[in-house]
Amino acid sequence: MTKPQKEIMSEQSQPFSLGLTYWPRRTAFGWWQAFDRGETREELAHVAMLGCNTVRFCLRWEDFQPSARRINGTALRALEHALDAAHEAGLGVVAALFPASVGGVLHVPRWANSVDVLDELRSAGRQVGPTIELRPNNQPALLYEGTYHPNQTRDLFSATPILDAQRYLIREVVGYFRSHPALKIWQIGEGLERACKPSSAQAVSDWFTTIGETMREQDSRTPLLGVTSARGLTVSIGPRPEDIVRSCSLVGVTADPPERPEREKPVHTAYVAFLQALTAALAEKPVFVTSLGLPTAPDGKDS
């Protein structure tokens, strides 16, 4: 039986947003620290020329919140210029707050991590001889202050100091930029479960509730996107799509490989489509795919 013509037309009228996560070709993850206004304007215009209508800006946590109670004013000004450039190019912006998993690497600021013993010894002027790094095989290194570190994060979902810092960042950033015409979606929570195993499913659900309420206090109009991952879909503690949808108007899933892939290739022949369909079925609503892979480089070049 064919679908009624009205239903087919309704499906076809649904907008399809095609975009990419923007990192400048020259500075990549160092974008916010070495912001170039002209470069950003030129490259975003090129993105629009390629046919994209959306770009995602990952507000690297360390760049925007170098300490729990300090917001980087220089990064805020860079974000304002970047939003202006996107608007000039006709691009809508998804702004991702405290993304922990970016470009196949875990980015968490120093103050949100446990103590790095080797760093502490070096800071104290103690001589450190040959060392052997021991950590679980499934625990990837963290990148902060330009260096990889073996220490683990604090509880990013439940620890009171971390929650207070996250709410502080929301008040400062969302409160300031909520009316910018280029801003179309706020995103929260990408990769937190990859950097820190949640203590329980309830802790994750409570986190989305708390952060969602804080976001709406600052901006009740802009849609809020909550994100899960393949890891969140395969463990009971989540983040589960059904938990996200209770606090966020939009649901997304990342389809990029884990930081320490257990297999060279996904077992599913249409991995991205499978993750999207599974997440949509659990959330019972359309789902964004926020990441499709990792940055690449020409053959023979360092990626």
C-alpha positions as CSV (number, residue, x, y, z in Angstrom):
1,M,0.0,0.0,0.0
2,T,1.4,3.4,-1.0
3,K,1.5,6.2,1.5
4,P,-1.0,9.0,1.1
5,Q,0.3,11.9,-1.0
6,K,-0.2,14.3,1.8
7,E,2.0,12.2,4.1
8,I,4.7,11.9,1.4
9,M,4.7,15.7,0.9
10,S,4.9,16.2,4.7
11,E,8.0,14.0,4.9
12,Q,9.6,15.8,1.9
13,S,9.0,19.2,3.5
14,Q,11.1,18.3,6.5
15,P,14.3,20.4,6.4
16,F,17.6,18.5,6.1
17,S,20.4,20.3,7.8
18,L,23.8,19.6,6.2
19,G,26.8,20.9,8.0
20,L,30.2,20.3,9.5
21,T,32.2,20.9,12.6
22,Y,34.4,23.8,11.8
23,W,38.1,23.8,12.7
24,P,40.4,26.2,10.8
25,R,42.8,24.6,8.4
26,R,45.8,26.4,10.0
27,T,45.1,26.2,13.7
28,A,42.6,23.4,14.2
29,F,42.2,22.8,18.0
30,G,44.1,26.0,18.7
31,W,41.4,28.1,17.0
32,W,40.2,30.0,20.0
33,Q,43.7,30.7,21.3
34,A,45.0,31.9,17.9
35,F,41.8,33.3,16.4
36,D,42.1,35.1,13.0
37,R,39.0,37.0,12.1
38,G,39.8,37.3,8.4
39,E,40.7,33.6,8.1
40,T,37.5,32.6,9.8
41,R,35.3,34.8,7.6
42,E,37.0,33.5,4.4
43,E,36.7,29.8,5.4
44,L,33.1,30.0,6.6
45,A,32.2,31.7,3.3
46,H,33.8,28.7,1.6
47,V,31.8,26.3,3.7
48,A,28.6,28.0,2.6
49,M,29.7,27.8,-1.0
50,L,30.2,24.0,-0.7
51,G,26.4,23.8,0.1
52,C,26.4,23.6,3.9
53,N,23.8,25.5,5.8
54,T,25.1,24.7,9.3
55,V,28.4,24.8,11.2
56,R,29.1,23.5,14.6
57,F,31.5,25.4,16.9
58,C,33.0,23.3,19.7
59,L,33.7,25.6,22.5
60,R,36.7,23.7,23.9
61,W,36.1,23.7,27.6
62,E,39.7,24.5,28.5
63,D,39.7,27.6,26.2
64,F,36.5,29.1,27.5
65,Q,36.8,28.1,31.2
66,P,40.5,27.9,32.1
67,S,39.5,27.6,35.8
68,A,36.3,26.7,37.5
69,R,35.5,30.3,38.4
70,R,37.0,32.1,35.4
71,I,35.7,32.6,31.9
72,N,38.2,33.6,29.2
73,G,37.1,37.0,27.8
74,T,39.4,36.6,24.8
75,A,37.6,33.4,23.8
76,L,34.2,35.1,24.2
77,R,35.2,37.9,21.8
78,A,36.5,35.3,19.3
79,L,33.2,33.5,19.5
80,E,31.3,36.7,18.9
81,H,33.4,37.4,15.7
82,A,32.9,33.8,14.6
83,L,29.2,34.0,15.0
84,D,29.2,37.3,13.1
85,A,31.2,35.6,10.3
86,A,28.8,32.7,10.1
87,H,25.8,35.0,10.0
88,E,27.4,36.9,7.1
89,A,27.9,33.7,5.2
90,G,24.3,32.6,5.8
91,L,25.2,29.7,8.1
92,G,23.3,28.6,11.2
93,V,25.5,27.7,14.2
94,V,25.3,24.8,16.7
95,A,27.4,25.9,19.7
96,A,28.6,22.9,21.7
97,L,29.3,23.6,25.4
98,F,32.0,21.6,27.4
99,P,32.5,19.0,24.6
100,A,34.8,16.3,26.1
101,S,35.3,14.3,22.9
102,V,36.6,16.4,20.0
103,G,38.2,15.1,16.9
104,G,38.9,11.7,18.3
105,V,40.7,13.1,21.4
106,L,39.4,13.7,25.0
107,H,39.7,17.3,26.0
108,V,39.0,18.1,29.6
109,P,40.6,21.1,31.5
110,R,43.2,20.4,34.2
111,W,40.9,21.6,37.0
112,A,38.3,19.0,36.1
113,N,40.8,16.1,36.4
114,S,42.2,14.1,39.2
115,V,45.8,14.7,40.2
116,D,48.6,13.8,37.7
117,V,51.3,12.5,40.1
118,L,54.1,13.0,37.6
119,D,53.1,16.6,37.0
120,E,52.9,17.2,40.8
121,L,56.4,15.8,41.3
122,R,57.8,17.9,38.4
123,S,56.1,21.0,39.8
124,A,57.7,20.4,43.2
125,G,61.1,20.2,41.6
126,R,61.5,16.5,42.4
127,Q,63.6,14.5,39.9
128,V,61.6,11.9,38.1
129,G,63.5,9.0,36.6
130,P,62.3,6.5,34.1
131,T,58.5,5.9,34.5
132,I,56.1,3.2,33.4
133,E,52.6,4.4,32.7
134,L,49.9,2.0,34.0
135,R,46.2,2.6,33.3
136,P,43.3,0.4,32.2
137,N,43.4,-0.5,28.5
138,N,40.1,1.3,27.9
139,Q,41.2,4.5,29.5
140,P,42.4,7.0,26.8
141,A,44.8,9.8,27.6
142,L,43.4,13.3,28.3
143,L,44.6,16.4,26.3
144,Y,45.0,19.6,28.2
145,E,47.5,22.4,28.2
146,G,48.8,21.1,24.9
147,T,50.0,17.7,26.4
148,Y,48.5,14.2,26.8
149,H,48.1,13.1,30.4
150,P,47.4,9.7,31.9
151,N,45.3,10.9,34.8
152,Q,41.5,10.4,34.9
153,T,38.7,13.0,35.1
154,R,36.7,13.8,38.2
155,D,33.0,12.9,38.2
156,L,31.8,15.1,35.4
157,F,28.1,14.2,36.1
158,S,27.8,14.4,39.8
159,A,30.7,16.2,41.5
160,T,29.3,19.4,43.0
161,P,32.4,21.6,42.0
162,I,32.1,20.4,38.4
163,L,28.3,21.0,38.3
164,D,28.8,24.5,39.7
165,A,31.5,25.2,37.1
166,Q,29.3,24.0,34.3
167,R,26.4,26.1,35.5
168,Y,28.7,29.1,35.7
169,L,29.9,28.7,32.1
170,I,26.3,28.4,31.0
171,R,25.2,31.6,32.7
172,E,28.1,33.5,31.2
173,V,28.1,32.2,27.7
174,V,24.5,31.4,27.0
175,G,23.3,34.5,28.9
176,Y,25.5,36.7,26.6
177,F,25.0,35.1,23.2
178,R,21.4,33.9,23.4
179,S,20.1,36.6,21.1
180,H,22.7,36.3,18.3
181,P,21.0,35.7,15.0
182,A,23.4,33.1,13.8
183,L,22.9,30.9,16.9
184,K,20.4,28.1,16.1
185,I,21.1,25.3,18.6
186,W,22.9,24.9,21.9
187,Q,24.5,21.5,22.4
188,I,25.5,19.9,25.7
189,G,27.3,16.8,26.9
190,E,29.2,15.3,24.0
191,G,31.7,12.7,25.1
192,L,31.4,13.2,28.9
193,E,30.7,9.5,29.3
194,R,33.7,8.7,27.2
195,A,36.0,10.7,29.5
196,C,34.3,9.7,32.7
197,K,32.2,6.6,33.4
198,P,29.0,7.8,35.1
199,S,28.4,6.4,38.6
200,S,24.8,5.4,37.6
201,A,22.0,5.9,35.1
202,Q,20.3,8.1,37.6
203,A,23.3,10.4,37.8
204,V,23.2,10.9,34.0
205,S,19.5,11.6,34.0
206,D,19.9,14.1,36.9
207,W,22.7,15.8,35.0
208,F,20.6,16.4,31.9
209,T,17.8,17.6,34.1
210,T,20.0,20.1,36.0
211,I,21.9,21.3,33.0
212,G,18.7,21.5,30.9
213,E,17.0,23.7,33.5
214,T,20.0,26.0,33.8
215,M,20.1,26.4,30.0
216,R,16.4,27.3,29.8
217,E,16.8,29.8,32.6
218,Q,19.3,31.7,30.4
219,D,17.7,31.0,27.0
220,S,14.2,29.6,26.7
221,R,13.9,30.0,22.9
222,T,16.9,28.3,21.4
223,P,16.6,24.5,21.0
224,L,18.8,22.4,23.2
225,L,20.6,19.4,21.8
226,G,21.7,16.5,24.0
227,V,24.1,14.0,22.6
228,T,24.9,10.3,23.2
229,S,27.4,7.9,21.6
230,A,27.8,4.3,20.7
231,R,29.1,3.8,24.2
232,G,26.1,5.4,25.7
233,L,23.8,3.2,23.7
234,T,25.5,-0.1,24.7
235,V,25.7,0.4,28.4
236,S,22.8,0.7,30.8
237,I,24.1,3.9,32.5
238,G,23.9,5.8,29.2
239,P,23.4,8.6,28.3
240,R,20.2,7.0,27.1
241,P,18.2,8.8,24.3
242,E,15.0,8.4,26.4
243,D,16.7,10.3,29.3
244,I,18.0,13.0,27.0
245,V,14.6,13.6,25.3
246,R,13.1,14.4,28.7
247,S,15.4,17.4,29.2
248,C,16.4,18.4,25.6
249,S,14.2,19.3,22.6
250,L,16.7,17.7,20.2
251,V,18.7,14.4,20.4
252,G,22.0,13.6,18.7
253,V,24.4,10.8,18.4
254,T,28.1,10.8,17.6
255,A,29.3,8.3,15.0
256,D,33.0,8.9,15.2
257,P,35.3,6.1,16.3
258,P,36.2,5.7,19.9
259,E,39.6,7.0,21.1
260,R,40.8,3.4,21.5
261,P,39.0,1.4,18.9
262,E,38.6,-2.2,19.8
263,R,38.1,-3.1,16.1
264,E,39.6,-1.7,13.0
265,K,36.2,-1.4,11.3
266,P,32.7,-1.2,12.6
267,V,30.9,-4.6,12.3
268,H,27.8,-2.9,10.7
269,T,28.0,-2.3,7.0
270,A,26.1,1.0,7.4
271,Y,27.4,2.1,10.8
272,V,26.3,5.7,10.8
273,A,22.8,4.9,9.5
274,F,22.5,2.1,12.1
275,L,23.4,4.4,15.0
276,Q,21.1,7.1,13.8
277,A,18.2,4.7,13.4
278,L,18.7,3.0,16.7
279,T,18.9,6.3,18.6
280,A,15.8,7.6,16.8
281,A,13.9,4.5,17.7
282,L,14.8,4.9,21.4
283,A,14.2,8.6,21.5
284,E,11.0,8.3,19.4
285,K,11.9,11.4,17.4
286,P,14.3,12.5,14.6
287,V,18.0,12.5,15.5
288,F,21.0,14.5,14.6
289,V,24.3,12.8,13.7
290,T,26.9,15.2,15.1
291,S,30.1,13.5,14.1
292,L,30.8,11.2,11.1
293,G,34.5,10.6,11.5
294,L,38.0,12.0,12.2
295,P,40.0,14.7,10.5
296,T,42.1,13.4,7.6
297,A,45.2,14.5,5.7
298,P,46.7,13.8,2.3
299,D,48.8,10.7,1.9
300,G,52.2,11.1,3.4
301,K,51.2,14.1,5.5
302,D,50.9,14.2,9.3
303,S,47.3,14.2,10.4
